[in-house]
Amino acid sequence: MERTGRREWYKLDLSAIVYPTLQRRDFSSVYRLSVLLKEDIDPGMLQKAVDLTLPRFPTYKAAIRKGLFWRYLEPNNRPGPFVQKDVRNPCQPMYFKANNRYLIRVYYYKNRIALEAHHSLGDGTGGMCVLQTLTAVYLRLLGHTEIESGGFVLDIDREPDPEELEDAYMRYANAKVRPPRPGEKTYRVRGTKEPFYTLNIIDGIMSVSQVMSVAKKYNATITEYLNAILLYALMTKQEKDWHFRLRPVKIAMPVNLRRFFPSKTLRNFITMIYPGIDPRLGEYSFEEIVAQVHNYMRYYLNEKFLRGDITTNASTQKNPFIRVVPLFVKDFVVRQFYTKVQDKNSSAGLTNMGAMKVPERMKPYIERFDIYMGQPFSSRTNCAVISFEDTLTVNFASSIIEADVERYFFRKLVADGIHVKIESNRLSYEEISELTDHPR
């Protein structure tokens, strides 16, 4: 299929500018999305599906380049990316000149298709469009031609909508005030660092209806309830560890701005909020933590506040002086700010992709979805949540040996009457059983 009228390059979006700057030998801003089908994967057919699908996504079939003042994406017509057998340690560093300069990887294992993408290309919503479209094309190649397009499944025979390729931040960065960013240092989990790029994965699989029923008892949504449990786990960890003084506990939570601002963009369009508690104010019961998170969400998750946040973030890019500062100076300033300020604003990360919708005729072939935020920038754990039908999965990724936070998290779920099945890429049967204090 020949595509015409397309730009030859794309400036990195407002969020994407930061990710290459933070690149280092042991850290790369890579996330993973995967889908488990009900039959084992045919790797040859999957490669055909990749070759057919990727041209539909020009900002993913791209290589990153460095200019004098900014980085940008350009079309990548090199062979690939090539389907690979899955690896034990996902989300490994993605070097810009490796893999024929592609910034995505496609893996398979038994009945699983996994897509890994560098965050400079887009966020989880854009990545999910690529994964679901790829999966639909793969299933059609197997003979399931009844699967229709819709939702995250895009029509590969149509040209991309120009809005899919836009930097949506700049369209909505028009508030008349720029709220300050949070800046207080928070509690940091300390642990034994794993060997180079070893990623510990712990998955908790449970029933959506069961979690929703328990959350309602606390007058909370599923997202609020799981945020509260993670704050509870972090607070418990801080209390049990030796500490000179207590610090606030906060979670860095990405918000999908498409919920508040109409946009079809497949690039990054998220911002961060930081629900938290301050144990220096006194002891918190779990009910108080839930109430704190609930009220925080009600206050911050609205179009007015988020527009102001976008405007704050976009202000530097709009500054005419900063525009002409050489890229190496920008890189140094951003890296220093993130390392000394931004990374210390949260104790852990939690993202919730929500309930996955797929075309009706595609449902019978899918078992569940998984999502991983990937390697944390510093020694902590990241948590990602996704659901499909009645299956909710909580995926933890950590680069430290200790799994105390995960243990407190899952034990609280079990104490609330939720049945949790644990899977891991590393733990033994005994360690998995210990996470929830009941046999697997």
N, C-alpha and C positions, 0 to 999 in steps of 0.2 A: 504494500500500500504506500503510495507516494504522498508525502505530506508537503504542503506548500505554505508560503506566507508566514514562516516561523522565524522568530528572532534568532540571531546567531549566538547570543550570549544572554545571561541573566545575572544581574547584580544580586548578591546574597541578600536575603531578607533581614529584617531588623534583629531577629533572634539568631539567625545563622551566622551573622558576623562574629559572634562571640566564640562559637564552638571550635573553629580552626585555631583561634588564638590560644585556647587552653590545651591544645594537642601537645602531648609529651610521650615519652617512650612507654610509660606504664598507664597512660590514660587516653582514651579516644571516645568521643561522644557518640557511641553506637548503641542503638536500642534494637530489640528483637520482638517480632510478632510471629506467632506460629498458629497453624490450624491443624487439628487432628481429624483426619478423615476416618471412614469406617473400613477402608481397605488399604493394603500396603501400596506405597508409591512406586510407579514405574518411572525410573530416572530419565530414560530416553524421551518419554512423552512429556515429562516435566520440563526438560530442556527445550523441546519444541514450543511449549507454552510460554516459557520465558522469552524466547526469540520473537514470538508473535505479540506478546503483551507489552514489553518494555518500550517500543517506539511510541506507544500511546501516551507515555509519561515523559515528556522531554526534559523536565527538571530532575528526573531520576536516571535517565539515560544520559548522564552528564559527567564531566570531569571538572575538578576545581582548579582554578588558575589564580596566580597572584599578580596584581598590577602594582603600580607605584603607590596608589592611595587606597585601593580596595581589592578584595578578592571577588571573583565572579565565577559563574558556572558557564561552561561551553559545551556544545553537543559532543558526545563521545561515540564515534562510529567504529571503535576498535572491536575485535571479536570479544564476545562475552556479554554479561557475566556467565560463568559456567557453573552449572549445578554441581554441588559437592555433597559427599556423605557428611552427616552432622558430626560435631566435635563435642568433647566432654566439657570444655570451657567455652561457652558462647560469648559473643560480644567482644572478641579480641580486638586489639588495636587495628585501625583501618588506615594504613599509610597512603597518602594521596597519590603516590607514583606506582603503587603496587596494584595487582589485580587488573592490569590494563587500564588503570586510572578510574575504574568503577568504584562508586561509594556505596554499593549494595552487594550483599551476598545472598545466595539462595541455597539452602541445605535441605536434605531429606533424611529421614530415619524411620524405618518401618512405615507407619501410616501418617507421619508428620511432615508437613512442609513448613519451613522456617524462613522468614525474610529478615535479614539484618540490614539496617540503613544508618548512614551517618546523619546526625541531626542537622547538618548544614543543608541537607536536601529538603527536609520537611519534618513535621511532627507525626505523632502516632496516627492521626486521622488520615493524612496523606499516605503514610505507609500502609494503613489498613485498606485503602482504595487499591493500592498496588497488589497487596496480598490477595484480597478477595477477587479482584479481576483476574489475576494469575490463576487462582484456584478454579474459577468458573471456566476459563479457557482450557485448563488441564482436564477438567471433567468432561467438557464438550468433546475434546480430542479422544477421550475414552469411549465416546458414543452417547453421552448424556446430552444430546443436542437440545433437549427441552428447556435447559436452564436459561432464563432470561436475564437481561441486564436490568439494573436498578439499584438505588442506594449506593453502597460502596462498590458495586460491580459496574464498571463503566464499559461502554461500547467501544471495542478496539478498532472498529471500522469508521469511527467518527473523529474528526479533528478535535483537539482539546479546546474547550471553552477558554477564551482569553482570561477569564476570571480565575481559572484554575492555576494560572501561572503568576498571578499578581502578588506583590508584597502588600497584603491587606492591612498591615499595621499603619502604613502611611496614609491609607484612605480614612482611617478613623482617629488619627492622632491630632485632634482639633479641639480639645478641651481648653478652656481659658485659664486653667490652673494646673500646676504640676505637683501632685502630692509627693512628699518626701518618701524615700525608700526606708524600710526598717533597717536598723543598724546595730542592734544589741547582740553581743556575743552570747551564744546559747550553749547548752550542754552538748558535749561530744562523746560519743561512745569510744572507749579505748579497748583495743584488743590486739591479739597476736596476728601480725600481717602474714598473709599466705605468700607462698613463693610467687615469682613473677607471673602476673596475669592468670592466677588461679581464681576462678569465680565460683563461689558456693551458692548453689541454687536450692531453695526449699519451696515447694509448692503445697498449698493447702487447698483442697478441692471440697466444695460443700454445696448444699442446696440453696438456690436463690430464695425460694419461698420460706425456708427455715430461717435464713438470715434476716429477711424482710420482716418476718413475724416478731423476732427478738428485737430488732431495731425499733419497731412500732411501740413496743412496751416502754422504750426509753423516749418516745416521742421524737424519734430521729429518722433520717433517711439512712439508707445503707452506707452511703459515703460518709456521713457524719458519724455513724456508729463505728465504722472501721477506722476512721481517723482517731476517734476517742480511744479505741483499743490500742492503737499504736502509741498514742501519747501516754496511756496508762503503762504500756510495756517499757517505754523509755524512762518514765518517771520511776518505775520500780527498779530498773537497772541502775539508775543514778543513785537511788537510796541505798541499794545493797553494796555498791562499790564504795571504796574509800574515796572521800572527797574533802577537799579543804573548805569548800563552800558550795552551796547549791546554785545552780544556774537555771534560767528559763529553759523549757523544753518546747521546741517548735518543729513543725513539719513543713517542708517545702512541697506545696501541692500545685501542679500545673492546672490551669483552667483553660478549657477549650473555648476560645472567644467566639467561635462560630455560633455558639448558643445564644449570644447576646448581640452580635453584629453580623448581618447577612453577608456571607461570602462563600464562594465555592473553591477557594484556594486550596491547593494540595501542598502548599509550602508551610512553613511554621506560622501558626497563628494562635499562640498561647501566651499566657502570662502567669506569674506565680503569686499565690497567696500563702500566708503563714499562720494557720491556726495553731494555738499553743496554750500552755499554762505556765504559771510562775510559782513553783513550790516554795519560794521565799516568802510568799504571802500566807502560807499555812498549808495544812494537809488537805488534799482533794479526795473526795469519794469518787467512785466511777460515775455516779449520777451527775456530780458536779462537772466532771470533765466533759460528759456528753452535752450538758447544758451550755458550757462554755463554747464548745465547737459549734453547736447549733446556732447560738446567737452570733458568733463570729461570721458564720456563713451568711446569715440573713443580712448582716450589716455590709459585708464586702462584696457579695455576689450580686451586683446590679450594674446596669448599663452605665450609670453616671460615674461611679467609682472606677470601673474598669476603663472607661474612656480616659479618665485622668491618668491612670496608670500607664496606658499606652502612650499618652502624650509625654509623660515623664521619660519613658524609655526612648522615645523617638527624638527627644530634644537635642541630644548630642549629635545624632546623624544630620539633623537639620542645621546645625550650627555651621555657618560659612567658614569659620576659622578651622574647625576640626576637619572639614571636608578636604582641606589642602595639606593637612599634616601627613607626612609620609607613613606608610603602612607599618613599618617597624616600630615607630614611636607609638602609634595606636595600639599595637600588639603589647608593647611593654606596659602601657598604662592600664589596659583592660586586664592583663594577667595579674598585675599587682593589686588592682581593685578586687578582683574575684577571689584571689588567694587570701588577702588580708581582711576583707570585709564581707563580700557576698557569700562565700562558702561557709562562713561562721554564723550565718543568720539562721541556720536550721540544724536540727539534730538528726533528721532522716528525711527521705523523700517518699511521697506516696502519690501515685497517679491512678485514677479510675477511668478506664476507657468506657465504662458503662455497659449496657446491654447491646450485644452485637445483633444487628439485623442483616439478614441475607435474603436474596430472592426466594420465594416460597418453594420453588422446585429444586432449590439447592440444599434446602434443610436436611432432607433424608440422608445426605452423604457426609454430614459434618457431625463430629462428636463434641468438640469443644475448641476454644481459642485460649492462647496464653500470650502474655506480654511481659517483657523484662526491661527495666530501665537501664540495665547494663552496669558497667563498672563504675562505682562511686568515685568521685574526684578525690575524696579523703576517706579515712577509715570509718565507715559507717555502713548501714544497710539501706537499701532502696526497696520499696514495696510497690507492686503494681497489681491492679485489680481489673478483671474483665469477666463478663458473663455471656452465656449463650443458652437460650431456653432456660432450663432450671439448674444449670451448672454454673457456679461462681468459683473462680479460681483466684487465689491470692498468691502472687509470685514474689518471693524475696530473692534478692541478689546481693551478695556481700563478698568483700575481699579479706575478711578476718576469720580466724578459726572459730572463735566463740559464737554460739548461736543463742545467747541469753535473751536478746530482744525477741527473736522469733519464738522462743520457748514461752515467754510470758504472754506473747500475743495469742498463740494458739491455745494455751491453757485457759485463757480468759474466754475464748469462743466456746471451748468445751464446757467450762463452768456455767456458761449461759445456756447450755442445753443443745448446742449445735454440733452435729456430727461432722468431723473433719478427717478426710483422708490425706495423708502426707506422702509426698514423693520428693526425692532429692537426687542430685547427681553425685553425692558424696557420702552421705550419712549411712551408717550401718542400721540394720533392723532394730537393734536395741536403742540406738540414738533417736531413730524416728519415733519409736514407741514412747520414749521419754519426753518428747516434745509436747505430747498431749496427755501424758500420764495414763494412757489406756492403750490396750493392744491395737495394732493397726487393723 
